[in-house]
Amino acid sequence: MNRVLVGDIGSTSGDWALLSTQGSQYFSSSGFNPTAHQPSQFEGLAKTLLEQDCKDVIKIYYYGAGVNSQESRDVVNGLFEKVLPGAEVVVASDILGAARAVCQDSAGVVAILGTGSNACSYDGEQINASAVNLGYLLADEGGGYDIGKRLLRSYLYDQMPVHLAEKFKLMLPGGSAALVQHLYGHEAPNRFIASHAKFAIENRTDMYVKTIVRSAFQSFIHAHLIKYESLHKIHFVGSIASYFCGELGEVLAEARLALGEVIQKPIEGLANYHQRSKLWETQ
């Protein structure tokens, strides 16, 4: 039985759909970012694919974070040649995956707010304009990395209100010195910093947290979305957009933009998009 594998792979985690004439089978894996991670960090993802018995897939559609150049696509292709050498691999950006998941064959403006962030204009098939992707060191405004960094900085600068600081320090058992040492020795610092955004999710009703989240969203909107003013609804994909859709809608409205559809994970939409093509029937 011919099968097609579709993946939506972020820096932190990945979601997969194994498509066949029998329907869709879903599973998850660790994440991978060819721009931010070492090739060795692909090993956990590869192990999952082998455990899920994907050896006979005829084609792989990989939509990934950090896929922003031919070099990054070549990295992913080279890794798959070692793991699933018999499959044809199509490597594309996570923002194209998000657009296809939300819009299917219709045009629209789509943004990602997950560990990182991105935005694009989609013509119903391909991206026709996208945000400048500078990676987490220079950008990723509004995503989990940005929010985590703002929280860490607020705590370490002693700017966080006492009632929040008492809770936040439980995330830093070794104190600030151990945090900095761990951060600069971590193999994926963007993922480590983004993990602290869960504090914002757990305390999202607190006004101080809301202010930090809103500020992160404002930075993202002014960097990437303001050019779409009054023209389109903006659709969002990602955990941060999903958890904070209320704040996101408010900040968008202040910028004279409208909130469209918000989904946490695009994998089901991507499965639907590719399932309709029934690629395995032409082999």
N, C-alpha and C positions, 0 to 999 in steps of 0.2 A: 504494500500500500504506500503510494507516494504521499509525502507530508511536507508542509511548509512551516517554517519556524519564524515567528515575528517577535521581536524583542524591543522593549522600551527600557533603556538602561541609563540610570542616573549615576551620579558620583557615589551615592550611598547604597542604593539597592537597584535591582532590576526586576522587571515583570515580563513574562513570556507567555505566548499563546502558540500551541502546537496545533496546526490546522490540517484537517483531512476531510474526506468525504463523510466521515463520521461526526464531524463537528469540531469544537474547539476544546482543548485541554489547557488549563492555566497553571502556572507555577511561578515561583519567585527565586531570585538568586542574589548574590552580592552584586554591588555596583562596579563600574569601571569607567574611568575618564582618561582617554589616551593623552590628553594634554597635561593633566595634573598628576597622573599615577604612573608608576613603573610597570612594565609588562608583567612582572611577577605577580602583580595584584589581580591579574586576569585569571589566575589559577583557581580561585574559589568559584568564579562564574563557570569556568570550563568544567570543573568537577560536577557542578549541578547539572549541566547539560548532558554529561555522560551518564549520570545517575538517572536522568529522566529518559534515557534510551532514545537520544536524538540522532544516533549514528546514521540513520537511513534518510534523513531529510534531504530533499532535492534542492531547496532554496532557503536562504536565511535573509530576512529583512531586519537589519540592525539599526535602530534609531537611538543614537547615543549622545550623552552629554560630552562636551569637549571635542565633538567631531566638527571641526571648523576649517579644515584644510585638507588638501590631498595627502599630506604627510600623515595626518591623524587617521584618515581613512585607510591608508596603507598599513599603519600599525595594527588596526583592528583586523583587516584582511589577513595579514601575516599570522596573527594569533589564531584565527579560525582555520587557516590552512593546516596547522598542527593538531587541532582538536577534532575538526569535522572536515577532513580533506576532500570528501566527495561532494560537498555542497557548493552551489553557487552562492556567493555572499554579496548582498547589496547594502552598503554602509551609507547612512544618511544622518543628518543632525536630529537631535531630539526635538527641535522646534518644528521641523517638517512632520515628525511623528505626531506632535501635539496638534498641529493644524489639520492633519488628515483625520485624527481621532475626533476632533470637535466639529469640524466643518464638512468632513467627507468630500463630496464633489462640489461644494459651494464655496464661493469666495468669502474671505473674512479677515479680521485682524485678531491674532492670537498671541498670548503671552504665557510664559512659564514662570511660576514662582514656586520652586522646590528648594533643594539645597542651594542651587544657583538661580539665575534668572536669564530670560531672553525674550525677544518679541519679534514678530514678523507680520508682513502682509502676504496673504495666500490667495492665489488665483483660482483655486478649485482643483489644482493638480500639483503645482510646485510653488516654492517661495519666490515672490517677485521683488521683495524688499525686506531686509532684515536689519536688526540692531547690530551695531559693531560689537563683536564678541571679544572682550579683552581678558576674559578669565577672572578667577577670583582675586588675584592680587591687585587688579586695577578696577574691577567692576563687580558684577553680581549683585547690584543694588536690589533691595527688596526681598531677596531670597533668605533661606535659613542661615546661610553663612553671614550675610549682612546683619540680620537680627541678632544672631549669636554673638557676633563681634561687638555690636552696640551694647548688648547686655554685659558682656565681659568687661568692656571698657568702663561702663557705668559703675560696675561693682569695684573694679580695681582702682578707679579714680575716687572712690568713696562718694559717688554722686547718687547712688541708689538709696531710696528711702529705707529706713531701718527695718521695717516690717518685711520688706522684700529681701534685703541683704541677709537677714537671718536665715531665710530659706535658701537663698542662692548659694551661700557658703557651704551648704551641705553637698553641693555639686563639686566642690573643690576641697576634698579632704586633706590635701597636702599644702593648702594655702597658695598664695600668689606665686611664690618662688618656684614651687613644684609645678604649678600650672605652666609657667613660662618655659621651664626646662622641658616639660613634656611636649608642649606645643612645637617648639623648634626642633625636637627630635622625632616628631610624629611623621609617619610615612605619607599621610594624607591630611595635612593641617586644615584644609577647607572642610573636610568631613568632620574633623574633631571640633572645630569651632561651630559648625552648623548644628552639632548635637546639642549645644546649649540653647538652641531656639525652642527646645521642648519646654523650657522653663516659661517662655512667653505663652506657649499653648496652654500649659497648666494654670497660668495666672492671667489669662486673656481678659478677664473682667476688671482687672486692676487698672486704674486710670493711668498710672505711670507706665505700665507695660503697653497700654493702648497708644500712649504718646510715642514710645519708641517704635512700635510697629507702624504707626501712621507716618512717622518721619522716614522710615525705610521705604514705604510705598511711595511717598512723595518724591524721593530721590529717583526711584525707578520710573515713575511717570514722567518726570521732567527730563530724564535722560533719554527715554525711548518712546514714549507714547504721545507726548504733547503735539507732535506733528499730525496726529490723527484727530485733532480737536474738532468736535461737532460733526464728524463724518461717519463714524462707525461705532457700533458696540464693540467692546473689547472682550473676547473670550479668554478664559484663564484655565490653565492646567497646573496642578501641583498641590502638594500638601499644605504649603503656606497659604496659597490662595483659598483653598478649601476651608481651612480653620478660621481664617480671618476675612471671610467674604463680606461681612458687614462693614468692617473698617475699610476694606478695599473699595466697596461701593461708595462710601462717603468721600474718600479721597479722590476717586475718579470724578464724582459729581462736582467737587470743588474745582476740578480742572476742566469742567464742561465735557466730560466723557461719560459714556454709559457702560454699565457692567452687563456683559452678555452671559453666556453659559459658563458655569464653573464646575470642573470635574477634578477629582483628586488624582485619579490614575487614568491614563489614556489607553491602556492595553485593550480593553474591550472594544473601544471605538476603532482601534487599529485592526483588531481581529475582524471586525465587521467590514472594514474597508478592504482588506485583502481577501476575506472569505468570498466576497461577491465576485472576485476575478476568477476564482476556481482554477488557479494556475496548474494544479496537479493534473487536471483533466486534459491538458494539452501536451503532456510529456509522453 
